[in-house]
Amino acid sequence: MINTKNKFLLDWIDESAKLTQPDSIVWIDGSKKQLDELRAVACKTGEMIKLNQKKLPGCYLHRTAVNDVARVEGRTFICTEKQESAGPTNNWLQKDEAYKTLRKIYKGSMKGRVMYVIPYSMGPIGSKFSKIGIELTDSIYVVLNMAIMTRVGQKVLDTLGESNDFVRGLHSKADLDEEKRYICHFPEDNTIMSVNSGYGGNVLLGKKCFALRIASYLGKQEKWMAEHMLILGIEDPKGNVSYIAAAFPSACGKTNLAMLIPPEIYASKGYKVWTVGDDIAWLRIGPDGRLWAVNPEAGFFGVAPGTNMKSNPNALKASMKNSIFTNVAYDIDHNTVWWEGLNNDPPKHALNWKGEPWDPASGEKGAHPNSRFTAPAKNCPCISSEFENPDGVPISAIVFGGRRAKTAPLVYQARNWEHGVFVGSIMASETTAAASGAVGVVRRDPMAMLPFCGYHMGDYFAHWLEMGKLLGDKAPKIFNVNWFRTDENGKFIWPGFGDNLRVLLWILARCNGSIDAVETPIGLEPKPEDINIDGLDISRSTLNDLLSVDKACWLEDVAGIKEFYKKIGDKLPAALRSELKTLEQNLK
């Protein structure tokens, strides 16, 4: 039985229940017994399908509404008193107006349903890094996913005590009406309100909503950072582990890098790679003055299509126990799941992600391109032993990257922290065929945070610069990588995947000062002989090409950066304007 005397919490639940009018209220204690009962209810109502327990123990399939299959950036808002606080890169609603609109939609939205109260901790319970949230929801799917993605239950309430320091999250599926779908963040009030969606990215409020949009704002107030970054540890043959945090826009191999498998040439020497996090990092300055990071999540919310034993065996293995699959194809004969890119053997008798009979020969996809698996992080074969460490891990390097066919070289290092913030602020990716619209269009996505920063992007850059001042000479070194350079036929030149470790090892060598670099117009680059290409089908001259800086390409990029900076307006820090000027002069 859940127990709390927190008046702030009880009053807010009472107020939310009066608004949404559920038939009953159930507190989530996170126990196996309670979660099993909820799974049974979800299977009875058809909300979930229990899969083959021999092949996929503890696994279930769920389908969302056909109009509700992805994060909806156009319906995602930052709601503040003044528009300037949200800045030019966010959708804004005036705070009081937003509350008024939302209350009308929420009124009676839980009639005939149960309101579930989920107390959850982002980060290990009780850690100085961690923050507490309470999500109220009328969706069992949300409860079961949050139990995988966060730490839930009584211990969270014990840690909260009678404090008012928690993030309030109210979610109702309501009627799943797209026209009235809102994902609203109130950073000034520590509140998130999501209505008319049932898709994970919009309704698992601990994920992007809290862990990035609200937390980025809290981080600015409290002098820490919430970033869209993976965290990985690289262990050398002597057993020393160094940690890297890295930010990439979507479709740039972030999860694959987080769970990298060392190539044989390194594995045979004893190199290992450990996953601390695949998506989000919360970073604070530790007692020793260095930057330390935790992954605030307890699970992975991974994209299923393309995940297989070759591309990411660790992610696939993580999903094979106690996981939830969303919008994948259903193999009727074996009561299991399938998706494009899993293998070349689609099921003979199957239902597609909508639950309709599906013939692989039809040319239609069986799984939705954004179909997902929610898997406990502890299932991952390469999960770090520091994953639950309440003190986090010390970060040696911060890596930015994107998908650039010609512009960015394989790797370069920023000259200092300020230059590194500039490198992060100009991050961009070229659209691929997978993205809607034209191919090869450059999309700016500073620090991979454009859709997730909970306040003005100019203030966000200023916060990065301030953190650098606080860190001083203990600041991690900053780098940029590009695994996606192409040749004249449009083929990738660098092999990527596990071989990216070769570049990460150069990065770590730079961090410990054991290797020199070459000054270029854009930053510091490796000497070609310092990147190990033994066993690769790449010549030294190809590597030279991968590291080359095409000044014409870069000057074209400078024009794009100026365009983007114009959007940020007067709040763009002077230090970044100055870095841009230096870059342009260096190129000319």
C-alpha positions in Angstrom: 0.0 0.0 0.0 1.4 3.4 -1.1 1.8 5.9 1.7 2.4 9.7 1.6 1.4 12.7 3.6 2.7 15.2 1.0 0.0 17.9 1.0 1.3 19.5 -2.2 1.0 16.2 -4.0 -2.4 15.1 -2.5 -4.0 18.5 -3.3 -2.7 18.4 -6.9 -4.1 14.9 -7.4 -7.4 15.9 -5.9 -7.6 18.9 -8.2 -6.6 16.8 -11.3 -9.2 14.2 -10.4 -12.0 16.8 -10.0 -11.1 18.0 -13.5 -10.7 14.7 -15.3 -13.4 12.8 -13.3 -11.9 9.2 -13.3 -14.0 6.4 -11.8 -11.2 5.5 -9.4 -7.6 6.3 -8.5 -4.8 3.7 -8.3 -1.3 4.4 -6.9 1.5 2.6 -8.6 3.9 0.9 -6.2 6.1 -0.7 -8.9 5.7 -4.2 -7.4 5.8 -7.2 -9.7 2.4 -8.3 -8.4 0.7 -5.0 -9.2 2.3 -4.7 -12.7 1.4 -8.3 -13.5 -2.3 -7.5 -12.6 -2.2 -4.5 -14.9 -0.7 -6.5 -17.8 -3.5 -9.1 -17.4 -6.1 -6.3 -17.6 -4.4 -4.8 -20.7 -4.4 -8.2 -22.4 -8.1 -8.7 -21.5 -9.1 -5.4 -23.0 -6.9 -6.0 -26.1 -4.6 -3.1 -25.3 -1.7 -5.5 -25.2 -0.9 -9.0 -26.6 1.1 -11.4 -24.4 3.9 -12.8 -26.6 5.5 -16.3 -26.7 6.9 -16.5 -23.2 9.5 -19.2 -24.1 11.0 -17.0 -26.9 10.3 -13.6 -25.4 9.8 -14.0 -21.6 7.9 -11.1 -20.1 7.3 -9.4 -23.5 4.2 -7.8 -24.9 3.0 -6.1 -28.1 1.0 -2.9 -28.2 -0.5 -0.9 -31.1 -1.2 2.8 -30.9 -4.0 4.6 -32.9 -3.1 5.0 -36.6 -3.1 8.8 -36.2 -0.7 8.6 -33.2 2.6 7.1 -34.1 5.4 9.6 -33.4 6.4 12.7 -31.5 4.4 15.6 -32.9 6.6 18.7 -32.9 3.9 20.9 -34.3 1.7 20.1 -31.3 4.5 20.4 -28.7 4.6 23.7 -26.8 6.7 25.6 -24.3 4.1 27.6 -22.2 5.6 30.7 -20.4 4.5 34.1 -19.3 6.4 35.8 -22.1 7.2 34.6 -25.6 10.8 35.6 -25.2 11.4 33.0 -22.6 10.5 30.2 -25.0 12.6 31.8 -27.8 12.3 31.6 -31.6 13.0 27.8 -32.0 10.1 26.6 -29.8 6.3 26.6 -30.4 5.0 29.0 -27.7 1.7 29.4 -25.9 1.0 32.0 -23.3 0.9 30.2 -20.0 -2.5 31.2 -18.7 -4.2 30.9 -22.2 -2.7 27.3 -22.4 -4.1 26.3 -19.0 -7.5 27.6 -20.1 -7.5 25.7 -23.4 -6.2 22.5 -21.7 -8.7 22.5 -18.9 -11.6 22.5 -21.4 -10.1 19.4 -23.1 -9.3 17.6 -19.9 -12.8 18.2 -18.4 -14.3 14.7 -17.8 -11.6 13.1 -20.0 -11.1 10.1 -17.6 -14.8 9.3 -17.1 -15.3 5.5 -17.0 -11.5 5.1 -16.6 -8.9 4.7 -13.9 -6.4 7.4 -13.0 -3.0 5.9 -12.2 -0.6 7.8 -10.0 3.0 7.1 -10.9 5.7 8.4 -8.5 9.0 8.1 -10.4 12.6 9.1 -10.1 14.7 10.3 -13.0 18.2 9.0 -12.0 19.0 6.6 -9.1 16.7 7.2 -6.2 18.2 9.6 -3.7 21.2 10.7 -5.9 22.1 14.4 -5.9 21.7 14.2 -9.7 18.1 12.9 -9.5 14.7 14.6 -9.8 11.3 13.3 -8.9 8.2 13.4 -11.1 4.6 12.3 -10.6 2.6 11.3 -13.7 -1.1 11.0 -13.6 -2.4 8.9 -16.5 -5.4 6.9 -17.7 -3.2 4.6 -19.8 -2.0 1.2 -18.5 0.5 1.3 -21.5 2.0 4.4 -19.9 2.3 2.8 -16.5 4.0 -0.3 -17.8 6.5 1.7 -19.9 7.3 4.2 -17.1 8.0 1.1 -14.9 10.7 0.2 -17.4 12.0 3.7 -18.3 12.2 5.1 -14.7 12.4 4.0 -11.1 8.9 3.9 -9.7 7.2 3.3 -6.3 7.1 4.0 -2.6 10.9 4.7 -2.3 10.4 7.7 -4.6 7.7 9.1 -2.3 9.9 8.4 0.8 12.6 10.5 -0.9 10.2 13.3 -1.8 8.9 13.5 1.7 6.8 16.6 2.2 8.6 18.7 -0.4 7.0 20.6 -3.2 10.0 19.9 -5.5 8.5 17.5 -8.0 7.5 17.7 -11.7 3.7 17.4 -12.1 2.7 15.5 -15.2 -1.0 15.1 -16.2 -1.7 12.8 -19.2 -5.0 11.7 -20.6 -5.6 9.8 -23.8 -9.0 11.5 -23.9 -10.4 10.8 -27.4 -7.0 10.6 -29.3 -8.3 13.6 -31.3 -5.4 15.0 -33.4 -6.9 18.4 -33.6 -7.0 18.6 -29.8 -3.6 16.9 -29.2 -1.3 19.0 -27.0 2.0 18.3 -25.4 2.6 21.3 -23.2 5.5 22.2 -20.9 5.3 24.8 -18.2 9.0 25.2 -17.2 8.2 28.1 -14.8 5.7 25.8 -13.0 7.5 22.5 -13.1 4.5 21.1 -15.0 3.8 18.9 -18.1 0.4 18.4 -19.6 -0.2 15.9 -22.4 -3.6 15.1 -23.9 -5.1 13.2 -26.8 -2.0 11.0 -27.5 -1.1 7.5 -26.5 2.3 7.4 -28.3 5.4 6.9 -26.0 7.3 10.1 -27.0 4.3 12.2 -26.2 3.0 10.4 -23.1 6.0 8.9 -21.2 6.4 12.2 -19.5 9.7 11.3 -17.9 11.4 11.0 -21.3 11.9 14.0 -23.5 9.3 16.1 -21.7 10.9 16.0 -18.3 14.4 14.7 -18.9 15.2 17.4 -21.5 12.6 20.2 -21.9 11.9 20.8 -18.2 15.3 19.6 -17.0 17.2 21.9 -19.4 15.4 24.8 -17.8 16.1 23.5 -14.3 19.7 23.0 -15.2 20.1 26.6 -16.3 18.6 27.8 -12.9 20.6 25.3 -10.8 23.9 25.4 -12.8 23.9 21.9 -14.3 23.1 20.5 -17.8 20.4 18.2 -19.2 21.6 17.1 -22.6 20.4 14.8 -25.5 23.6 12.7 -25.2 24.7 9.1 -24.9 27.3 8.2 -22.3 29.8 5.4 -22.9 32.8 4.1 -21.1 35.9 2.8 -23.0 38.1 0.3 -21.0 41.7 -0.1 -22.1 43.7 -3.4 -21.7 45.0 -2.2 -18.3 41.4 -1.9 -17.0 41.3 2.0 -17.0 37.9 3.3 -18.1 37.4 6.7 -19.7 33.9 8.2 -20.3 32.6 10.1 -23.3 29.3 12.0 -23.7 28.1 12.4 -27.3 25.2 14.3 -29.1 23.9 13.4 -32.5 20.7 14.4 -34.3 18.4 11.4 -35.1 19.4 8.9 -37.8 23.1 9.4 -37.0 23.8 6.1 -35.2 23.6 7.3 -31.6 22.3 4.0 -30.1 24.8 2.0 -32.2 27.6 4.1 -30.8 26.4 3.9 -27.2 26.5 0.1 -27.5 29.5 -0.2 -29.8 31.2 -3.6 -30.1 35.0 -3.2 -30.5 36.5 -4.6 -33.7 38.5 -7.9 -33.3 41.8 -6.0 -33.6 40.9 -4.2 -30.3 38.8 -6.8 -28.6 41.7 -9.3 -28.8 43.9 -6.8 -26.9 41.3 -6.5 -24.2 39.5 -3.2 -25.1 35.8 -3.1 -23.9 33.0 -0.6 -24.4 30.4 0.0 -21.6 27.0 1.6 -22.1 25.9 4.1 -19.4 23.2 5.7 -21.5 21.9 5.8 -25.1 19.9 9.0 -25.1 20.0 11.5 -22.2 22.8 12.7 -19.9 22.4 14.9 -16.8 25.8 16.6 -16.1 26.9 18.3 -12.9 30.2 19.6 -11.6 31.5 17.2 -9.0 33.4 17.9 -5.7 36.6 17.5 -7.7 35.7 20.2 -10.1 35.2 17.9 -13.1 32.0 17.3 -15.1 30.2 14.1 -14.0 27.2 12.5 -15.7 24.3 10.1 -15.0 21.8 8.6 -17.4 18.5 9.7 -15.7 16.6 6.8 -17.4 16.3 3.2 -16.4 15.5 1.8 -19.9 15.8 2.2 -23.6 13.0 3.4 -25.9 14.6 2.3 -29.1 13.6 2.4 -32.8 12.9 -1.2 -33.9 13.4 -1.1 -37.7 17.0 -1.7 -38.7 17.9 -3.2 -35.3 19.4 -6.7 -35.8 22.2 -9.0 -34.8 24.6 -7.2 -37.1 23.7 -3.5 -36.6 23.2 -3.6 -32.9 23.3 -7.0 -31.2 23.3 -5.4 -27.7 20.1 -3.5 -28.3 18.4 -6.5 -29.8 19.4 -8.7 -26.9 18.2 -6.1 -24.4 14.7 -6.2 -26.0 14.3 -10.0 -25.7 13.1 -10.0 -22.1 10.5 -8.0 -20.1 10.1 -5.5 -22.9 7.2 -3.9 -24.7 7.1 -3.7 -28.5 5.0 -0.9 -30.1 3.7 -0.9 -33.7 5.8 -3.8 -35.0 4.5 -6.7 -37.1 3.0 -9.7 -35.4 4.0 -13.2 -36.3 0.8 -15.2 -35.9 2.3 -18.7 -36.1 5.0 -18.1 -33.5 3.3 -15.4 -31.4 6.4 -13.2 -31.7 7.3 -9.9 -33.4 9.1 -8.9 -36.6 10.2 -5.7 -38.3 12.0 -4.5 -41.4 15.7 -5.1 -41.0 15.4 -7.7 -38.3 16.2 -10.5 -40.7 15.5 -11.6 -44.3 12.8 -14.0 -43.1 9.5 -12.2 -42.7 6.7 -14.3 -41.1 4.4 -16.3 -43.4 1.2 -15.4 -41.5 1.3 -12.0 -40.0 -0.5 -8.9 -39.0 1.0 -5.5 -39.7 1.4 -2.7 -37.2 -2.2 -1.7 -37.5 -3.4 -5.2 -36.8 -4.4 -6.0 -40.4 -3.5 -9.2 -42.3 -0.2 -8.5 -43.9 1.6 -10.1 -46.9 5.4 -9.3 -47.1 5.1 -9.5 -50.9 2.7 -6.6 -51.0 5.5 -4.1 -50.8 3.9 -2.5 -47.7 5.8 -2.3 -44.5 4.9 -4.7 -41.7 6.2 -2.5 -38.9 5.8 1.3 -38.7 9.1 3.0 -39.5 9.0 4.6 -36.0 8.0 1.4 -34.3 9.7 0.9 -30.9 10.9 -1.4 -28.2 10.9 -0.4 -24.5 13.6 -2.5 -22.7 15.1 -2.4 -19.3 18.7 -1.1 -19.4 19.9 -3.8 -17.1 19.1 -6.4 -19.9 21.8 -4.9 -22.1 24.9 -7.2 -22.2 27.3 -4.2 -22.2 25.6 -2.1 -19.5 28.2 -0.4 -17.4 28.8 -1.4 -13.7 28.5 2.4 -13.0 25.0 2.6 -14.4 23.4 2.9 -11.0 26.2 4.9 -9.4 24.5 7.8 -7.7 27.7 9.9 -8.2 27.7 9.3 -12.0 30.8 9.0 -14.1 33.5 11.6 -14.9 33.4 12.9 -18.5 36.7 13.2 -20.4 35.3 14.3 -23.8 32.1 15.7 -25.3 31.5 14.7 -28.9 29.2 16.3 -31.4 28.4 14.9 -34.8 26.0 14.9 -37.7 25.5 13.5 -41.2 27.5 15.5 -43.7 28.4 14.1 -47.2 31.3 16.5 -47.9 31.7 19.3 -45.3 32.8 18.0 -41.9 36.0 15.8 -41.7 36.0 12.4 -39.9 37.1 14.1 -36.7 38.3 17.4 -35.4 38.9 18.9 -31.9 37.7 22.4 -30.7 40.6 24.7 -29.7 39.0 25.4 -26.3 35.6 25.3 -24.5 34.2 28.5 -26.2 35.2 27.2 -29.6 33.6 23.8 -28.6 30.3 25.5 -27.8 30.4 27.2 -31.2 31.0 23.7 -32.8 28.0 22.3 -30.9 25.9 25.4 -31.8 26.4 24.9 -35.6 25.8 21.2 -35.6 23.8 20.0 -38.6 22.7 17.0 -40.5 21.8 16.5 -44.2 18.4 15.0 -44.7 18.3 11.4 -45.9 15.7 9.6 -48.0 14.1 8.5 -44.7 13.3 12.1 -43.7 10.4 13.8 -45.3 11.1 16.4 -47.9 14.2 16.9 -50.1 17.4 14.9 -49.7 20.6 16.6 -48.8 19.0 19.7 -47.1 21.1 20.9 -44.2 19.1 21.0 -41.0 20.7 22.8 -38.1 20.2 21.0 -34.8 22.5 22.7 -32.1 23.8 20.1 -29.6 20.9 17.8 -31.0 18.7 19.9 -28.7 16.6 21.9 -31.1 13.3 20.1 -30.4 14.1 19.6 -26.7 15.4 22.8 -25.3 12.9 24.1 -22.8 13.8 27.8 -23.1 15.4 30.4 -25.4 18.3 28.8 -27.5 20.4 32.0 -27.1 20.2 31.6 -23.3 21.0 27.9 -23.7 24.2 28.7 -25.5 25.0 31.3 -22.8 24.5 28.6 -20.2 27.0 26.3 -21.9 29.5 29.2 -21.9 28.9 29.8 -18.2 29.4 26.1 -17.4 32.8 26.3 -19.2 33.8 29.2 -17.0 32.8 27.3 -13.8 34.7 24.2 -15.0 37.9 26.2 -16.0 40.8 23.9 -16.9 38.8 20.8 -15.6 36.4 21.1 -18.6 36.1 18.1 -20.9 37.7 18.6 -24.3 35.1 19.0 -27.2 35.2 17.2 -30.6 33.2 16.8 -33.7 32.9 13.6 -35.7 31.3 12.7 -39.1 31.0 9.0 -39.9 29.0 9.9 -43.1 31.5 11.4 -45.7 30.7 10.0 -49.1 32.7 9.4 -52.3 31.8 10.6 -55.8 29.3 7.7 -56.1 27.5 8.6 -52.9 29.0 5.6 -51.0 30.1 6.0 -47.4 33.9 6.1 -47.2 34.4 5.3 -43.4 33.2 1.8 -42.3 31.5 3.1 -39.2 29.9 0.9 -36.5 32.6 -0.8 -34.3 35.4 0.8 -36.3 34.3 4.2 -34.8 36.3 3.1 -31.8 39.5 3.9 -33.8 38.4 7.6 -33.8 37.3 7.5 -30.1 40.7 6.2 -29.1 42.3 9.2 -30.9 39.9 11.5 -29.0 40.9 9.9 -25.6 44.6 10.2 -26.5 44.1 13.9 -27.1 42.3 14.1 -23.7 45.2 12.6 -21.8 47.8 14.6 -23.8 49.6 11.6 -25.3 49.3 12.7 -28.9 49.8 15.8 -31.1 47.3 17.4 -33.5 47.4 19.5 -36.6 46.1 23.1 -36.7 43.5 23.6 -39.5 41.1 26.5 -40.3 38.3 24.7 -38.4 40.1 23.2 -35.4 42.7 20.6 -34.5 42.8 17.4 -36.6 44.7 14.1 -36.3 47.9 13.4 -38.2 46.7 10.7 -40.6 49.2 8.2 -39.1 47.6 8.6 -35.7 44.3 7.0 -36.7 44.8 3.2 -36.8 43.5 1.7 -40.1 45.1 -1.8 -39.7 42.7 -4.4 -41.0 40.5 -1.8 -42.8 39.9 -1.6 -46.5 41.0 2.0 -46.5 44.3 3.5 -47.9 46.3 6.2 -46.2 45.3 8.6 -49.0 41.6 7.8 -48.5 42.1 8.7 -44.8 43.8 12.0 -45.9 40.6 12.7 -47.9 38.4 11.9 -44.9 40.4 14.5 -42.9 40.5 17.1 -45.6 38.8 20.5 -45.2 37.1 21.8 -48.3 37.2 25.6 -47.9 34.5 26.3 -50.5 32.2 23.8 -48.8 32.9 25.4 -45.4 32.3 29.0 -46.7 29.0 27.8 -48.0 28.3 26.4 -44.6 29.3 29.8 -43.0 26.4 31.4 -45.0 24.0 28.8 -43.5 25.3 29.4 -40.0 24.7 33.1 -40.3 21.2 32.4 -41.5 20.6 30.2 -38.4 22.2 32.6 -36.0 19.9 35.4 -37.4 17.0 33.3 -36.1 18.4 33.3 -32.6 18.5 37.1 -32.7 19.9 39.4 -30.0 20.4 36.7 -27.4 23.1 35.0 -29.4 26.2 35.3 -27.2 28.9 37.6 -28.5 31.5 34.8 -28.0 29.7 32.7 -30.7 29.6 35.7 -33.2 33.3 36.1 -32.6 34.0 32.4 -33.2 32.0 32.6 -36.5 34.1 35.6 -37.6 37.3 33.7 -36.8 36.1 30.7 -38.8 35.3 32.8 -41.8 38.7 34.6 -41.6 40.5 31.3 -41.3 38.8 29.9 -44.4 39.6 33.0 -46.5 
